[in-house]
Amino acid sequence: MAVDDIAVEVAFALPHKQRIIALKVPSGTTARAAVAMADLPSLFQELPAKTFEQAPLGIFGKALRHPDKEPLREGDRVEVYRPLQIDPKAARLERAKRQAKEQ
């Protein structure tokens, strides 16, 4: 490991499969670049490679506004977010309707 390298992780999960990839990257590496270095398409072959190219990213649960410009720090975990299957507000509304019918 070179002096300017930092240790980071890249995480992605599907309902049935999760991976956290530990990487040593040069200082100044962006979140988007770290995702590319993690080679997630080879680990999640069931998804198109483009899934990871423009996916929203976060660090420890906090969404990044500019993942192409955000430099990582030692120990950061970059999270690759999947699109929601259903809007949480819509899901809550549907649950409330079902519960009202059951009563």
N, CA, C and O of each residue as an XYZ file, in Angstrom:
412
protein
N       0.854     -1.178      0.000
C       0.000      0.000      0.000
C       0.895      1.234      0.000
O       1.781      1.369      0.844
N       0.658      2.126     -0.946
C       1.416      3.364     -1.019
C       0.991      4.292      0.109
O      -0.083      4.127      0.687
N       1.836      5.265      0.418
C       1.559      6.195      1.510
C       0.262      6.956      1.284
O      -0.446      7.264      2.243
N      -0.063      7.264      0.033
C      -1.240      8.065     -0.275
C      -2.508      7.234     -0.447
O      -3.559      7.785     -0.773
N      -2.432      5.929     -0.237
C      -3.616      5.081     -0.374
C      -4.450      5.127      0.905
O      -3.920      5.266      2.007
N      -5.770      5.006      0.731
C      -6.682      4.936      1.865
C      -7.540      3.682      1.730
O      -7.766      3.190      0.624
N      -8.008      3.177      2.847
C      -8.880      1.997      2.852
C     -10.331      2.464      2.887
O     -10.718      3.260      3.744
N     -11.131      1.960      1.945
C     -12.561      2.262      1.894
C     -13.313      0.977      1.573
O     -12.710     -0.042      1.236
N     -14.621      1.038      1.681
C     -15.479     -0.091      1.312
C     -16.557      0.402      0.364
O     -16.969      1.561      0.418
N     -17.009     -0.496     -0.507
C     -18.144     -0.229     -1.385
C     -19.181     -1.302     -1.097
O     -18.874     -2.494     -1.121
N     -20.416     -0.876     -0.824
C     -21.478     -1.814     -0.444
C     -22.647     -1.715     -1.417
O     -23.032     -0.628     -1.847
N     -23.204     -2.884     -1.755
C     -24.420     -2.954     -2.568
C     -25.191     -4.174     -2.121
O     -24.605     -5.198     -1.771
N     -26.517     -4.062     -2.135
C     -27.336     -5.182     -1.683
C     -28.589     -5.311     -2.533
O     -29.196     -4.324     -2.947
N     -28.949     -6.544     -2.773
C     -30.253     -6.917     -3.316
C     -30.970     -7.628     -2.164
O     -30.333     -7.957     -1.164
N     -32.266     -7.869     -2.279
C     -32.951     -8.546     -1.171
C     -32.347     -9.907     -0.815
O     -32.419    -10.333      0.338
N     -31.756    -10.587     -1.791
C     -31.249    -11.939     -1.562
C     -29.724    -12.045     -1.576
O     -29.179    -13.133     -1.389
N     -29.025    -10.914     -1.797
C     -27.574    -10.988     -1.966
C     -26.950     -9.641     -1.610
O     -27.405     -8.602     -2.088
N     -25.918     -9.653     -0.778
C     -25.241     -8.426     -0.376
C     -23.737     -8.612     -0.511
O     -23.216     -9.712     -0.329
N     -23.049     -7.523     -0.834
C     -21.589     -7.563     -0.913
C     -21.008     -6.262     -0.373
O     -21.532     -5.180     -0.637
N     -19.925     -6.380      0.382
C     -19.122     -5.236      0.797
C     -17.709     -5.530      0.312
O     -17.093     -6.521      0.706
N     -17.208     -4.650     -0.550
C     -15.901     -4.841     -1.162
C     -14.914     -3.877     -0.507
O     -15.116     -2.663     -0.537
N     -13.859     -4.410      0.079
C     -12.805     -3.587      0.684
C     -11.796     -3.224     -0.400
O     -11.346     -4.080     -1.162
N     -11.451     -1.943     -0.455
C     -10.522     -1.449     -1.466
C      -9.450     -0.577     -0.834
O      -9.679      0.042      0.205
N      -8.295     -0.528     -1.452
C      -7.258      0.467     -1.186
C      -7.251      1.369     -2.417
O      -6.973      0.912     -3.525
N      -7.553      2.629     -2.222
C      -7.646      3.568     -3.342
C      -6.729      4.759     -3.089
O      -6.422      5.074     -1.939
N      -6.289      5.425     -4.162
C      -5.457      6.613     -3.973
C      -6.241      7.714     -3.262
O      -7.442      7.872     -3.482
N      -5.560      8.462     -2.419
C      -6.170      9.605     -1.758
C      -6.730     10.539     -2.826
O      -6.076     10.787     -3.839
N      -7.929     11.054     -2.605
C      -8.580     11.925     -3.578
C      -9.540     11.200     -4.503
O     -10.213     11.838     -5.313
N      -9.617      9.873     -4.398
C     -10.557      9.097     -5.211
C     -11.980      9.496     -4.853
O     -12.306      9.654     -3.676
N     -12.826      9.659     -5.863
C     -14.219     10.029     -5.621
C     -15.052      8.783     -5.330
O     -14.627      7.656     -5.583
N     -16.232      9.015     -4.800
C     -17.152      7.913     -4.508
C     -17.500      7.149     -5.783
O     -17.513      5.918     -5.785
N     -17.781      7.875     -6.867
C     -18.141      7.219     -8.136
C     -16.980      6.376     -8.658
O     -17.193      5.275     -9.165
N     -15.752      6.888     -8.536
C     -14.580      6.139     -8.999
C     -14.383      4.872     -8.171
O     -14.015      3.830     -8.713
N     -14.623      4.953     -6.873
C     -14.487      3.770     -6.014
C     -15.490      2.696     -6.409
O     -15.167      1.508     -6.387
N     -16.702      3.100     -6.770
C     -17.711      2.133     -7.219
C     -17.227      1.440     -8.490
O     -17.379      0.227     -8.636
N     -16.649      2.207     -9.404
C     -16.119      1.607    -10.634
C     -14.987      0.626    -10.318
O     -14.899     -0.435    -10.935
N     -14.127      0.972     -9.368
C     -13.006      0.092     -8.981
C     -13.490     -1.198     -8.323
O     -12.815     -2.225     -8.399
N     -14.647     -1.151     -7.683
C     -15.180     -2.331     -6.986
C     -15.681     -3.399     -7.957
O     -15.891     -4.545     -7.559
N     -15.875     -3.038     -9.219
C     -16.317     -3.983    -10.261
C     -17.584     -4.740     -9.856
O     -17.641     -5.967     -9.936
N     -18.590     -3.991     -9.422
C     -19.855     -4.604     -9.010
C     -20.569     -5.379    -10.122
O     -21.225     -6.378     -9.826
N     -20.468     -4.957    -11.392
C     -21.148     -5.751    -12.427
C     -20.702     -7.214    -12.471
O     -21.500     -8.084    -12.819
N     -19.454     -7.498    -12.127
C     -19.005     -8.890    -12.133
C     -19.581     -9.680    -10.960
O     -19.708    -10.902    -11.036
N     -19.928     -8.986     -9.875
C     -20.493     -9.654     -8.705
C     -22.010     -9.778     -8.767
O     -22.599    -10.653     -8.133
N     -22.636     -8.884     -9.542
C     -24.099     -8.881     -9.684
C     -24.431     -8.989    -11.169
O     -24.963     -8.056    -11.772
N     -24.110    -10.130    -11.739
C     -24.290    -10.332    -13.176
C     -25.755    -10.350    -13.593
O     -26.065    -10.237    -14.779
N     -26.660    -10.492    -12.623
C     -28.084    -10.490    -12.945
C     -28.592     -9.083    -13.262
O     -29.716     -8.925    -13.740
N     -27.779     -8.069    -13.002
C     -28.157     -6.676    -13.268
C     -27.346     -6.122    -14.431
O     -26.198     -6.519    -14.634
N     -27.932     -5.212    -15.192
C     -27.153     -4.576    -16.258
C     -26.019     -3.749    -15.655
O     -26.184     -3.168    -14.583
N     -24.878     -3.691    -16.327
C     -23.718     -2.948    -15.835
C     -24.045     -1.470    -15.616
O     -23.476     -0.834    -14.729
N     -24.949     -0.928    -16.412
C     -25.319      0.483    -16.293
C     -25.974      0.796    -14.944
O     -26.018      1.952    -14.524
N     -26.476     -0.228    -14.277
C     -27.107     -0.044    -12.966
C     -26.180      0.714    -12.019
O     -26.647      1.523    -11.217
N     -24.888      0.464    -12.099
C     -23.931      1.018    -11.149
C     -23.300      2.327    -11.624
O     -22.685      3.039    -10.830
N     -23.444      2.646    -12.896
C     -22.776      3.826    -13.447
C     -23.392      5.141    -12.983
O     -22.670      6.113    -12.760
N     -24.708      5.186    -12.836
C     -25.374      6.427    -12.446
C     -26.231      6.278    -11.196
O     -27.031      7.160    -10.885
N     -26.074      5.186    -10.489
C     -26.876      4.961     -9.283
C     -26.583      6.028     -8.233
O     -25.457      6.515     -8.137
N     -27.596      6.391     -7.447
C     -27.336      7.308     -6.339
C     -26.381      6.646     -5.343
O     -26.440      5.436     -5.123
N     -25.504      7.453     -4.745
C     -24.518      6.943     -3.802
C     -24.619      7.675     -2.478
O     -25.110      8.802     -2.406
N     -24.148      7.019     -1.436
C     -24.084      7.644     -0.122
C     -22.887      7.126      0.637
O     -22.247      6.154      0.236
N     -22.594      7.788      1.739
C     -21.534      7.341      2.638
C     -22.162      7.163      4.011
O     -22.651      8.122      4.610
N     -22.144      5.933      4.504
C     -22.738      5.587      5.797
C     -24.160      6.119      5.930
O     -24.507      6.706      6.955
N     -24.983      5.921      4.910
C     -26.392      6.283      4.983
C     -26.719      7.719      4.643
O     -27.892      8.093      4.649
N     -25.746      8.521      4.353
C     -25.994      9.920      3.991
C     -25.775     10.080      2.488
O     -24.668      9.885      1.988
N     -26.846     10.439      1.775
C     -26.782     10.568      0.324
C     -25.795     11.656     -0.085
O     -25.687     12.698      0.563
N     -25.079     11.390     -1.173
C     -24.132     12.359     -1.719
C     -24.786     13.142     -2.839
O     -25.395     12.553     -3.732
N     -24.673     14.439     -2.807
C     -25.226     15.274     -3.875
C     -24.381     15.208     -5.134
O     -24.914     15.233     -6.243
N     -23.064     15.126     -4.971
C     -22.145     15.135     -6.109
C     -21.135     13.992     -5.974
O     -19.970     14.232     -5.657
N     -21.570     12.753     -6.211
C     -20.662     11.617     -6.014
C     -19.470     11.604     -6.963
O     -18.468     10.942     -6.694
N     -19.576     12.339     -8.082
C     -18.457     12.407     -9.019
C     -17.380     13.371     -8.537
O     -16.268     13.373     -9.065
N     -17.697     14.181     -7.548
C     -16.749     15.182     -7.049
C     -16.365     14.957     -5.590
O     -15.425     15.582     -5.098
N     -17.062     14.093     -4.906
C     -16.883     13.886     -3.462
C     -15.669     13.000     -3.186
O     -15.726     11.799     -3.449
N     -14.558     13.562     -2.658
C     -13.395     12.716     -2.346
C     -13.659     11.892     -1.089
O     -14.298     12.356     -0.145
N     -13.164     10.686     -1.100
C     -13.358      9.788      0.042
C     -12.293     10.020      1.099
O     -11.215     10.548      0.827
N     -12.633      9.606      2.321
C     -11.690      9.657      3.441
C     -11.448      8.240      3.937
O     -12.235      7.330      3.678
N     -10.369      8.076      4.636
C     -10.013      6.778      5.215
C     -11.203      6.200      5.977
O     -11.797      6.870      6.821
N     -11.548      4.936      5.666
C     -12.603      4.240      6.390
C     -14.018      4.462      5.872
O     -14.953      3.856      6.394
N     -14.208      5.307      4.866
C     -15.555      5.543      4.327
C     -16.130      4.263      3.731
O     -15.406      3.436      3.176
N     -17.448      4.118      3.859
C     -18.161      3.029      3.173
C     -19.116      3.679      2.178
O     -20.077      4.343      2.567
N     -18.842      3.482      0.900
C     -19.699      4.004     -0.161
C     -20.830      3.015     -0.361
O     -20.590      1.822     -0.548
N     -22.062      3.503     -0.322
C     -23.235      2.655     -0.511
C     -23.876      2.997     -1.844
O     -24.100      4.167     -2.156
N     -24.167      1.977     -2.618
C     -24.835      2.135     -3.906
C     -26.314      1.857     -3.666
O     -26.691      0.770     -3.228
N     -27.143      2.852     -3.959
C     -28.574      2.730     -3.677
C     -29.346      2.251     -4.896
O     -29.070      2.642     -6.030
N     -30.324      1.391     -4.625
C     -31.240      0.913     -5.671
C     -32.463      1.812     -5.679
O     -32.796      2.409     -4.655
N     -33.141      1.920     -6.823
C     -34.393      2.693     -6.822
C     -35.447      1.983     -5.979
O     -35.475      0.754     -5.911
N     -36.306      2.761     -5.343
C     -37.387      2.183     -4.548
C     -38.383      1.476     -5.447
O     -38.688      1.957     -6.539
N     -38.889      0.345     -4.998
C     -39.894     -0.392     -5.759
C     -41.256      0.290     -5.651
O     -42.053      0.255     -6.589
N     -41.517      0.910     -4.502
C     -42.780      1.599     -4.289
C     -42.496      2.803     -3.384
O     -41.669      2.729     -2.476
N     -43.180      3.884     -3.642
C     -43.034      5.082     -2.838
C     -43.476      4.785     -1.403
O     -44.563      4.242     -1.208
N     -42.668      5.123     -0.396
C     -43.039      4.816      0.995
C     -44.380      5.412      1.412
O     -45.114      4.795      2.185
N     -44.705      6.588      0.917
C     -45.995      7.197      1.270
C     -47.142      6.395      0.682
O     -48.167      6.195      1.334
N     -46.969      5.934     -0.555
C     -48.005      5.120     -1.182
C     -48.171      3.791     -0.437
O     -49.292      3.317     -0.252
N     -47.071      3.200     -0.017
C     -47.136      1.934      0.725
C     -47.868      2.127      2.047
O     -48.680      1.284      2.428
N     -47.598      3.212      2.747
C     -48.275      3.505      4.014
C     -49.764      3.687      3.797
O     -50.574      3.191      4.580
N     -50.129      4.397      2.738
C     -51.533      4.623      2.417
C     -52.244      3.302      2.133
O     -53.358      3.079      2.607
N     -51.607      2.437      1.367
C     -52.202      1.125      1.058
C     -52.382      0.291      2.323
O     -53.414     -0.360      2.486
N     -51.399      0.300      3.220
C     -51.521     -0.438      4.488
C     -52.685      0.097      5.316
O     -53.453     -0.671      5.895
N     -52.804      1.409      5.365
C     -53.900      2.012      6.132
C     -55.259      1.629      5.556
O     -56.198      1.362      6.306
N     -55.369      1.601      4.249
C     -56.624      1.199      3.596
C     -56.962     -0.253      3.912
O     -58.113     -0.569      4.213
N     -55.962     -1.144      3.846
C     -56.177     -2.563      4.143
C     -56.597     -2.750      5.595
O     -57.502     -3.532      5.885
N     -55.948     -2.041      6.500
C     -56.265     -2.178      7.906
C     -57.678     -1.655      8.194
O     -58.387     -2.215      9.030
N     -58.087     -0.584      7.505
C     -59.431     -0.029      7.707
C     -60.480     -1.035      7.237
O     -61.530     -1.164      7.867
N     -60.217     -1.746      6.149
C     -61.162     -2.740      5.632
C     -61.275     -3.945      6.570
O     -62.343     -4.548      6.684
N     -60.192     -4.288      7.230
C     -60.177     -5.459      8.124
C     -60.926     -5.202      9.411
O     -61.316     -6.153     10.088
N     -61.139     -3.964      9.768
C     -61.803     -3.653     11.044
C     -63.290     -3.632     10.912
O     -63.994     -3.387     11.891
